[in-house]
Amino acid sequence: MALTMTKEEREAFLADVHVAVISVAEDGHGPLVVPMWYSYEPGGEVRMITGRTSRKGRLLERAGRLSLCVQAETLPYKYVSVEGPIVAVEAVDLERDGRTLARRYLGTELGDRYIEDTRDVAGNVLFRMRPERWLTVDYAKHPRSL
């Protein structure tokens, strides 16, 4: 029995709210692996915001690609891992990018408060990654899943 997700299942799962764990190459070390907020719409690009001069931002620009994994932490377990090139690094539009992402993770009230509290933070950029390689598992498809 195959435990892999269909294209529609994997894209819907990635579009749900999860904290991603990204992995990006770092010369002379193992890859940097850190949690990160993101957004995704089926068929589109993964969108993430971070400081351009942060360690994460510098490594993302230098590497030009990243891996990302999201998971369900309750039974039955499932995950989607995706890897691909960074196709754009651009200035953050506070309303389109920042507020939307903050509300995705914090809800309207806390998301808006977060944006107001961080409005003056300079140097954030939007990274857009195009998914190329997918790895998925959905243990609900196992005949003896819990």
Secondary structure, DSSP 8 states (H G I E B T S, - for coil): ------HHHHHHHHHS---EEEEE--TTSS-EEEEE--B--TTS-EEEEEETTSHHHHHHHHH-EEEEEEEE-SSS-EEEEEEEEEEEEEE--IIIIIIHHHHHHHHHHHHHHHHHHHTT---EEEEEE---EEEEEEGGGSTT--
